[in-house]
Amino acid sequence: MKLNDVIRKYRKENNLTQEEMAARLGVSAPAVNKWESGASMPDITLLAPIARLLHISLDELLSFKENLSEAEVNAKISEIYGMMVKDPIETVFSKINEMVREYPNADYLILNLAMILYTQTLLMKAEERDKYVCWVRETFEKLISESKDEKIVKQATDGVYALYISNEMYDEAEKCLDRYLPDDPERKRKLAMICYGRGKYDDAYKLLEELLVVDYRCLATGLHQIYMVAMKKDDHKKAKEALEKESALAKLFEMGVYHENSGMLDYAVATKDAKKTLELLDILISNTDTLLDFTRSSLYEHVKFNEAGSGMFSNMRDTLIKQVYNEDDYQFVRDSKAFEDFKKKWPVTE
């Protein structure tokens, strides 16, 4: 909204006539009329009194706090994308600056404008992009320091980091890491790319391989939780699909036979499938020594893992066997004919 539209809108909302507003401000009614028509502008010394009279802030009077709907923001972003296809970059840049001046507090719009321009700089020759890179960097930094929206700050931080990386400014990129929590996986991921850019490949390997382990655990946990929710809703099809993906994930990440089959045991027990339960128990008990197979995989050869304690695998094996003999959840297994063969192969030990 332009200044004349703001004055007219809030004057009416405050139930003031042009004459009443003029009298309160000590100006003539024609002067107010000219403000609202856009024929002239109020004197700068009148801006604060006008804002007070209309019960708005100076920012609101000057449209600096105008709210944009998501649809309006998307329309402006689409407009810039359209211009990128047909107009010179200088024209597009001028339009972007015009939007930022008109909506200086529309953080989401400004963030997207900066991202669009940054993406475009990646296609430019080095000598052409300096001016635009500088603007993008300053815009990201301003959002980081001034925005009250944590998501905007996070995205702007990611943006300025990416800008530094793409321009091989690794010292500056590393300073960005101070804005991430020490245990944030994204911090480690970004540090890995800095190591890569500096030619420290073994350090990059180590960081990225450590993240693979973390990513696997997060994905496996998520899939198993989906299984649990699906079972609560009696959606066995979805439950089985989640477990099958959990098993495939363990295979993909070279976690070993035990991890590939452990999730399916829950389903076999929940559905009281004695044959499948005993089949899976046999696989797990026979393969407890594969629990740490991933530590020997070439996928993680740069990661230093803690050594398994002595007796870890045998303890795990004994625990599995004892729960079949003692836990109520396994009564249906003990009642089955096939349990006799299980007892012969896996006798309980004291």
Secondary structure by P-SEA (a helix, b strand, c coil): ccaaaaaaaaaaaacccaaaaaaaacccaaaaaaaaaccccccccaaaaaaaaacccccccccccccccaaaaaaaaaaaaaaaacccaaaaaaaaaaaaaacccaaaaaaaaaaaaaaaaaaccccccaaaaaaaaaaaaaaaaccccaaaaaaaaaaaaaaaaaacaaaaaaaaccccccccaaaaaaaaaaaaaacaaaaaaaaaaaaaaaaaaaaaaaaaaaaaaaaaacaaaaaaaaaaaaaaaaaaaccccccccccaaaaaaaacaaaaaaaaaaaaaaccccccccccccccccccccccccaaaaaaaaaaaaaaaccccccccccccaaaaaaaaccccc
